[in-house]
């Protein structure tokens, strides 16, 4: 089954597909035959005017045997006029196509190898970037944890600072009060020192008066003790001796007597004079005490 083009084709450049019979214009007119190859991958097409067969996959003629127009036998194709020129152009294009194909193939291999290396390098770089990204994420997580801890410490320190500021204000107020009190105390200290010196002077005078009074009292105490001792001794003496002492007198001479007179005097007054001499002073003192 053949398929004709919708637009009127040129009869000089029509090609028929040897696989399905599709008819279309050649590549130099409307390229319908080549488009059919691109759509169906049918590689062989024959030109209707000279029965030449073209291989689209190999991009060349398959052979040059064509049917003779006179008797229909297969003969070697010989180009004529413009047709031969077209074949030369096609051959030249084919040669350049092979050259370009080989160059493009080498370039393709080169660029494919380069792409492989680039892909490998890119993959390694991507892996490195992933590792760095993972490490960066871990560092960010650690930094966030540290930031949270530091934020908590900051809040705690702010509370402590507020508490310390309050305490500092209170201590400052107390210090002012203490300083004011110290000023009052220093002002009163001078007055108190003057009063203390006055009191010390008065106390010294009182102590002197007391010392004098104590001296007199001690003198009186000695007299009393002497009297009591004499009274005790007299109480233990016999009655006659006590009587003699009570009746005796003490005479105080103006000057001491010579030894001869003193011995005669002592003989004329045995007992009585001696008793009076021993206890006369005490008796007189005792009487004075009474």
BELPE-V105625 format. One record per residue. N is the residue number from 1. RES is the residue in one small letter. PHI is phi as a letter, one per 20 degrees, with the letter a starting at -180 (none if undefined). PSI is psi in whole degrees, -180 to 180 (none if undefined). D_FIRST is the distance of its C-alpha to the first C-alpha in whole Angstrom. Layout:
n-><N/N>
res-><RES/RES>
phi-><PHI/PHI>
psi-><PSI/PSI>
d_first-><D_FIRST/D_FIRST>
This chain:
n-><1/2/3/4/5/6/7/8/9/10/11/12/13/14/15/16/17/18/19/20/21/22/23/24/25/26/27/28/29/30/31/32/33/34/35/36/37/38/39/40/41/42/43/44/45/46/47/48/49/50/51/52/53/54/55/56/57/58/59/60/61/62/63/64/65/66/67/68/69/70/71/72/73/74/75/76/77/78/79/80/81/82/83/84/85/86/87/88/89/90/91/92/93/94/95/96/97/98/99/100/101/102/103/104/105/106/107/108/109/110/111/112/113/114/115/116/117/118/119/120/121/122/123/124/125/126/127/128/129/130/131/132/133/134/135/136/137/138/139/140/141/142/143/144/145/146/147/148/149/150/151/152/153/154/155/156/157/158/159/160/161/162/163/164/165/166/167/168/169/170/171/172/173/174/175/176/177/178/179/180/181/182/183/184/185/186/187/188/189/190/191/192/193/194/195/196/197/198/199/200/201/202/203/204/205/206/207/208/209/210/211/212/213/214/215/216/217/218/219/220/221/222/223/224/225/226/227/228/229/230/231/232/233/234/235/236/237/238/239/240/241/242/243/244/245/246/247/248/249/250/251/252/253/254/255/256/257/258/259/260/261/262/263/264/265/266/267/268/269/270/271/272/273/274/275/276/277/278/279/280/281/282/283/284/285/286/287/288/289/290>
res-><x/x/x/x/x/x/x/x/x/x/x/x/x/x/x/x/x/x/x/x/x/x/x/x/x/x/x/x/x/x/x/x/x/x/x/x/x/x/x/x/x/x/x/x/x/x/x/x/x/x/x/x/x/x/x/x/x/x/x/x/x/x/x/x/x/x/x/x/x/x/x/x/x/x/x/x/x/x/x/x/x/x/x/x/x/x/x/x/x/x/x/x/x/x/x/x/x/x/x/x/x/x/x/x/x/x/x/x/x/x/x/x/x/x/x/x/x/x/x/x/x/x/x/x/x/x/x/x/x/x/x/x/x/x/x/x/x/x/x/x/x/x/x/x/x/x/x/x/x/x/x/x/x/x/x/x/x/x/x/x/x/x/x/x/x/x/x/x/x/x/x/x/x/x/x/x/x/x/x/x/x/x/x/x/x/x/x/x/x/x/x/x/x/x/x/x/x/x/x/x/x/x/x/x/x/x/x/x/x/x/x/x/x/x/x/x/x/x/x/x/x/x/x/x/x/x/x/x/x/x/x/x/x/x/x/x/x/x/x/x/x/x/x/x/x/x/x/x/x/x/x/x/x/x/x/x/x/x/x/x/x/x/x/x/x/x/x/x/x/x/x/x/x/x/x/x/x/x/x/x/x/x/x/x/x/x/x/x/x/x>
phi-><none/d/c/e/f/f/f/f/f/e/f/f/b/d/c/d/f/f/e/c/n/f/d/b/f/f/f/e/d/d/m/f/f/f/f/f/f/f/e/d/m/e/e/d/c/d/f/f/f/c/l/e/d/d/d/f/f/e/l/a/f/f/b/d/e/c/e/f/f/e/d/n/f/e/c/f/f/c/f/c/l/f/f/f/f/f/f/f/f/f/f/f/f/f/f/f/f/f/f/f/f/f/f/f/f/f/f/f/f/f/f/f/f/f/f/f/f/f/f/f/f/f/f/f/f/f/f/f/f/f/f/f/f/f/f/f/f/f/f/f/f/f/f/f/f/f/f/f/f/f/f/f/f/f/f/f/f/f/f/f/f/f/f/f/f/f/f/f/f/f/f/f/f/f/f/f/f/f/f/f/f/f/f/f/f/f/f/f/f/f/f/f/f/f/f/f/f/f/f/f/f/f/f/f/f/f/f/f/f/f/f/f/f/f/f/f/f/f/f/f/f/f/f/f/f/f/f/f/f/f/f/f/f/f/f/e/e/f/f/f/f/f/f/f/f/f/e/f/c/d/d/d/f/f/b/f/e/f/f/f/f/f/f/f/f/f/f/f/c/f/n/f/f/f/f/f/f/f/d/f/f/f/f/g/f/f/f/f/f/f>
psi-><129/154/115/154/151/-41/150/117/160/124/-21/-14/55/140/139/136/127/-7/-50/-8/13/135/131/167/157/179/-16/-1/-84/-5/26/-38/-40/-37/-36/-41/-43/-34/-36/-12/28/112/-24/130/146/136/132/-27/-39/5/31/142/129/135/110/-31/-46/-12/47/171/144/-45/172/24/122/164/137/143/-23/-56/-4/7/157/120/165/133/133/134/152/125/-127/-30/-44/-39/-40/-39/-39/-43/-42/-41/-43/-42/-38/-42/-46/-33/-43/-44/-48/-37/-44/-43/-43/-35/-45/-40/-38/-45/-43/-49/-33/-43/-42/-39/-40/-46/-42/-41/-41/-48/-40/-40/-44/-43/-39/-43/-43/-41/-37/-43/-44/-39/-42/-44/-40/-40/-43/-43/-39/-42/-45/-41/-36/-42/-46/-39/-41/-44/-43/-37/-43/-44/-37/-45/-43/-43/-36/-41/-44/-42/-41/-45/-43/-37/-42/-45/-38/-42/-42/-45/-35/-42/-43/-38/-42/-44/-42/-41/-41/-42/-40/-38/-43/-42/-40/-37/-38/-21/-41/-45/-41/-37/-41/-43/-39/-44/-41/-43/-39/-42/-45/-40/-36/-42/-44/-40/-39/-45/-41/-39/-42/-43/-40/-39/-45/-43/-38/-40/-45/-37/-39/-41/-44/-43/-39/-41/-45/-39/-43/-41/-37/-42/-39/-38/-28/-5/160/165/-39/-43/-39/-38/-44/-41/-39/-35/-11/161/156/123/130/118/160/-35/157/142/157/165/-38/-48/-36/-34/-39/-39/-38/-28/-35/-21/75/135/-62/-50/-38/-39/-38/-36/-29/-40/5/-46/-42/-38/-48/-41/-36/-39/-42/-35/-37/none>
d_first-><0/4/7/10/13/16/19/19/18/20/19/21/20/16/14/11/11/11/10/7/6/8/10/14/17/20/22/25/23/22/20/17/15/19/18/15/17/19/17/15/18/15/17/16/15/15/17/16/19/21/18/20/19/20/21/21/23/26/25/26/24/23/25/26/25/23/23/25/25/28/27/24/26/25/28/29/28/31/30/32/33/31/29/31/33/30/29/33/32/30/32/35/33/31/35/36/33/35/38/37/35/38/41/39/39/42/43/41/43/46/45/43/47/49/47/48/51/51/50/52/55/54/54/57/58/57/59/62/61/61/64/66/64/65/69/69/68/71/73/73/73/77/78/77/79/82/81/82/85/86/86/88/90/90/91/94/95/95/97/100/100/101/103/105/105/107/109/110/111/113/115/115/117/119/120/121/123/124/125/127/129/130/131/133/134/135/137/139/140/142/144/144/145/148/149/149/151/154/153/154/157/158/157/159/162/162/162/165/167/166/167/170/171/169/172/175/174/174/177/178/176/178/182/181/180/183/185/183/184/187/188/186/189/192/191/191/194/197/199/202/200/198/201/202/199/199/203/202/202/200/202/200/202/202/202/202/206/207/207/211/210/207/209/212/210/207/211/212/209/208/205/205/204/202/200/200/199/196/195/196/193/191/193/193/190/189/192/190/187/188>
